[in-house]
Amino acid sequence: MRVDKTITRADLTEALYEKVGLSRNESADLVESIINHVSDALVDGEHVKIASFGTFLVRDKAKRIGRNPKTGEEHEIPPRRVLVFRASQVLKQALVEDWKGGPLEAYIEAGDNDE
């Protein structure tokens, strides 16, 4: 099921309220606590692995030489830390299953009939 919607903290809070039975305040506190704990772990350079969902990790990228596409002038891009998310195989498979019958599969099937 594809829905063009962004899930917010309020949505997570409401889901906890409805499905778990916590009060709205307790649900909001729990969501905040989880987000803060994950954020703190990432800032400390730890990996955060959530089974059947994926892994968040921080990577250090070295400085490198970049180029201004308009002028061609080279400049140094400083080192930085980036956040990376690796989806679990379970999540990847769920995405593939959800996509079956979508535009990509129709395109592939149409290509098979051109022979």
C-alpha positions as CSV (number, residue, x, y, z in Angstrom):
1,M,0.0,0.0,0.0
2,R,1.5,3.3,-1.1
3,V,0.5,6.4,0.7
4,D,2.0,9.8,0.1
5,K,2.3,10.8,3.7
6,T,5.0,11.5,6.2
7,I,4.7,9.9,9.6
8,T,5.3,12.4,12.3
9,R,5.9,12.2,16.1
10,A,2.3,13.0,16.6
11,D,1.3,10.0,14.4
12,L,3.6,7.7,16.4
13,T,2.1,9.0,19.6
14,E,-1.4,8.5,18.3
15,A,-0.6,4.9,17.2
16,L,0.8,4.1,20.7
17,Y,-2.3,5.6,22.3
18,E,-4.7,3.6,20.1
19,K,-2.9,0.2,19.9
20,V,-1.0,-0.1,23.2
21,G,-3.5,1.7,25.4
22,L,-1.1,4.3,26.9
23,S,-2.4,7.7,27.7
24,R,-1.6,10.4,25.1
25,N,0.9,12.0,27.5
26,E,2.6,8.6,28.2
27,S,2.6,7.8,24.5
28,A,4.2,11.2,23.7
29,D,6.8,10.7,26.5
30,L,7.7,7.2,25.2
31,V,8.1,8.5,21.6
32,E,10.3,11.3,22.8
33,S,12.4,8.9,24.9
34,I,13.0,6.5,22.0
35,I,13.9,9.3,19.6
36,N,16.3,10.9,22.2
37,H,17.9,7.6,23.0
38,V,18.5,6.7,19.3
39,S,19.8,10.3,18.6
40,D,22.2,10.2,21.6
41,A,23.5,6.8,20.5
42,L,24.2,8.0,17.0
43,V,25.8,11.2,18.2
44,D,28.1,9.0,20.3
45,G,29.0,7.1,17.2
46,E,27.1,3.9,18.1
47,H,25.2,1.8,15.6
48,V,21.4,1.5,16.3
49,K,20.0,-1.9,15.1
50,I,16.3,-2.5,15.1
51,A,15.5,-6.1,14.2
52,S,13.3,-6.6,11.1
53,F,13.7,-2.9,10.3
54,G,17.3,-1.9,9.8
55,T,20.5,-0.3,11.1
56,F,21.3,3.4,11.6
57,L,25.0,4.2,11.6
58,V,27.3,7.2,11.4
59,R,30.1,7.2,8.9
60,D,33.1,9.5,8.8
61,K,33.8,10.8,5.3
62,A,37.3,12.0,4.6
63,K,38.1,15.4,3.0
64,R,38.1,15.3,-0.8
65,I,38.5,17.6,-3.7
66,G,35.3,18.7,-5.3
67,R,34.6,20.8,-8.4
68,N,32.3,23.7,-9.0
69,P,30.1,22.4,-12.0
70,K,29.7,25.9,-13.4
71,T,33.3,27.1,-13.3
72,G,35.2,23.9,-13.1
73,E,37.2,25.3,-10.2
74,E,38.4,22.8,-7.7
75,H,37.9,23.2,-4.0
76,E,38.4,21.1,-0.9
77,I,35.3,19.5,0.7
78,P,36.0,19.2,4.5
79,P,35.7,15.9,6.4
80,R,32.3,15.3,7.8
81,R,30.0,12.7,9.5
82,V,27.0,11.3,7.7
83,L,24.1,9.3,8.8
84,V,23.4,6.0,7.0
85,F,20.4,3.7,7.1
86,R,20.6,0.1,6.0
87,A,17.3,-1.6,5.6
88,S,17.0,-5.2,6.9
89,Q,16.3,-8.0,4.5
90,V,12.8,-8.3,6.1
91,L,12.0,-4.6,5.3
92,K,13.5,-4.9,1.8
93,Q,11.4,-8.0,1.0
94,A,8.3,-6.2,2.3
95,L,9.0,-3.3,0.0
96,V,9.5,-5.6,-3.0
97,E,6.2,-7.4,-2.2
98,D,4.4,-4.1,-1.8
99,W,5.7,-3.0,-5.2
100,K,4.7,-6.1,-7.1
101,G,2.0,-5.1,-9.6
102,G,3.2,-1.5,-9.6
103,P,4.6,0.5,-12.5
104,L,8.0,-1.2,-12.6
105,E,6.6,-4.7,-13.0
106,A,4.2,-3.5,-15.7
107,Y,7.2,-1.9,-17.5
108,I,9.2,-5.1,-17.2
109,E,6.3,-7.3,-18.5
110,A,5.8,-4.9,-21.4
111,G,9.4,-5.2,-22.4
112,D,9.2,-9.0,-22.4
113,N,6.4,-9.0,-25.0
114,D,8.3,-6.9,-27.5
115,E,10.3,-9.9,-28.9
